[in-house]
């Protein structure tokens, strides 16, 4: 078995956004430490500080999971708000 059990799958759109963010970060002169900061700011400091230096694959995947998770939480919140209207 590979990856975390129950980790959400990223859509192609989310993967493309994460790739673009990392590419922009690198283009702007940011390196590994800047990428780790991006993951911390995205909401996953635990994973950010547990990654092996320059493990870009896992960094990308962690960012995908955070972004998919935030989207899922937002949709759940909208559903709850709609349910409270009735």
N, C-alpha and C positions, 0 to 999 in steps of 0.2 A: 504494500500500500504506500502511496506517495502523498506527501502533503498532510496538512492538518485535517482530521476528520471533521466534516461538517463545514469546512471553509467554503464560503460562497464562490461560485465560479464568476469570473469576470466576463463581461460582454466584450465584443470586439471594440465597441466604442470606448469603454473604460480602459481597455488595454492601450488603445491609440492615444487617449488623453495622457495616461501615465508615461508612455514612451515620449510623447511630445514635451511633457514637463521635465523629464530627465534630460532629454536632448537640449532643451533650452538652458537648463541649469549648467550643463557641461559647456555649452557654447559660451555662456556668460562667464566662464572661468571657474565655476564651482567644481569641487571635487567630492570625494567620498564624505567628508565632514559636512559639507553643505547638503548633500543628499540625505544624510542621517537627520540633519535638522529639519528637512522637509517632511520626513516621516514622523518626527516628533510633533511638529506643528499640525500634521494631518490627524494626529490623535492616537498614535501607537508608540509611545516612548519605550515601552518594555521591549518590543521587537527591535526597535531602532538600536538599542544599546546591547542587544544580544547577538546582532549579526556579526559575522566574520568580516574583517576589513575587505572591501572590494567585492563582496558577494552581491553583485548587481542584480542577479536573477532573483534572489530572495528579497532584496529591497523592492524591486519592481512588483513582485507578487504581494508583498505586504501593503504597498500603496494601493494596489488593485483591491485587496480585501477591505481596506479602510474605506475606499470610495464606494464599493458595492454595499458595504455595511451601512454607510451614511445614507445612501439612497434608500435602502430597505427601511431604516429607522424613520426617514422622512415620510415614506409612503404609509407606514403604520400610524404615524402621528396624524396624517391627513385623514386616514380612515377613522381614527378615534374621534377626531374633531367633527367629522361628518356624522358619526353615530351620536355624538352629544347634542347635535342640533335637533334631533327628533324628540 
